């Protein structure tokens, strides 16, 4: 009997211990699940009625990221056509220039010898055979000079081939005191009148250098298939070296074009495009796309995306883009 009672007490105690152990494990699991569950926060990014991206920031957050806005200023430019090209390597031109100088020196010597023998022949002091040989040599050297000049015209154009200061011109290019740039327009683009100057900008840069027109390019670019022009640039703040890719802005013979100038600090880049955040409310900022094909010293000239008077973010724009990207990541999860 006593043994049965003791066994019952042991069984009851074991059952109670199991219940408490189960309850403890269940509580621990709930606490662990609560720790692993992400804290839900309200997203600051959304989409507007037209599908545009909108970021909402309260005043406290704006102060924390030092957000700053500035009105877009109106701007006016002369309409331009944009072409692309490169800084030409002067080495082939230098080789032809040296070849021409050598050919001209040989021709001058053979012509002088022919003139001398011609006088002696008239005085019966030179044979006809010697005179004929001198004449043939002079003619051969003359043809050599004409051949080099023809190659200069075909490869570099008449504006360069016919320069009286060709040697000094080439020396300036080789020493990088000046640069020779070729700009080609896209197929179908035609200038009413060849521009006397062009704004030359290194691809990826903004600083422009004024180039003086030398003349039309002697041939068509295989890719662009449009009109080509040669420009001479003097050395300046922007260093242009042979092979460097450039863009050229050629003035159109038309009236001024009105638009606005976006500060460079307002532009953020994503997906190969330029964007700005426009303040559309005290706490809302809308991202808008703008073209980046007309750089200016004080920013970018645009005719679409924003208007003069729009308040764009010039401090904290990158933080707004980061907030958008966080929202997009959460949407994918």
ABEGO torsion letter per residue (X at the ends): XAAAAAAAAAAAAAAAAAAAAAAAAAAAAAAAAAAABBBBBBBABBBBAAGBBBBBBBAAAAAAAGBBBBBBBBBBBBBBBBBBBBBBBAAAAAAAAAAAAAAAAAAAAAAAAAAAAAAAAAAGABBAAAAAAAAAAAAAAAAAAAAAAAAAAAAAEAAAAABAAAAAAAAAAAAGABBBBBBBBBBGBBBABBBABBBBBBBGBABBBBBBBAEBBABBBAAAGBBBBBBBBBBBABBBBBGBBBBBBBBBBBBBBBBBBBBAAABBBBGGBBBBBBBABAABBBBBBBBBABBBAAEBBBABGBBBGBBBBABGAAAAAAAAAAAAAAAAX
